[in-house]
């Protein structure tokens, strides 16, 4: 599980410099290819933290031993 956590941390680092856009938006790229941005009720920093937390959750949940009790049903169901 440690390897999964490290892999998530290294695959989800910000890349380059933050770019200011129209209307006060600020964006920065993630190494995974996603563009992170601020919004009307959240900061760029909050989006970065959420993105990294979700990546860490998914990596750890995938690596968890079978049968371990969980708060969230696994595997996750795909929503359309």
N, C-alpha and C positions, 0 to 999 in steps of 0.2 A: 504494500500500500504506500510505502514511502516513495517508491519509484514513480507511482502514479501521481502522487502529489508534486514531485519535482518536475515530472513531464508536463503537467498542467501549468506549473509556474513558468517553465521555459517556453512553452508553446503560446502563452498568452501574455507577452510583454508588449508594451507600446513601442511603436516604431516611428522614428522621425520626430518632427516638431508639430505641436498643435497648430492648427490652421483656423484663423478667424474667418467666418463666412458672413453672408448677408443676414440681417435681422438678429445679430448677436449670437449666432451659433458658433460653437467651437468644436472642432473634430480632431481626432488623432487616429492613426491606424494601429491595429493590433497585428501581431505576427501571424495570427491565424487567418487573416484576410478580412476580418470584420472592421468596419469603420465605427468608432465610438464617438458619440456626440452628446452635447448637453441638450436639455429640453426645457419646456416651459416650467416644469416643477422639479427638475433635478440638474445637478451640476455635472460637468464632464468627469470630475473626480468620482462622484457617486456612480456614474455609469461604468467607469473603469473598475471600481471595487466590486460592483455587482457582476460584471463580466468575469472577472477572475474567480469570484466565489462560485459562480455557476460552473465554470470550467473545473474547478477543484472538486466540487460536489460530484459532477458527472464522472470524473476520473476515479475518484475514490469509490463511488458506488459500483462502478464497473469492476474494480479490482477487489472488492470485498468478498470474503469467503462465502460460499453458498450456505444458506440456512441462517446467516447472522440476522438477528432481529433488526427491523428497519422502521423508521418513521414514515418513509415514502415507499409506496409499492414499487418494486423493481422487477423486471425492467419497466422503464417508463413507457406509457402508451403514446403512440404517435397521434398528434392532433392535426387536422387539416386546416 
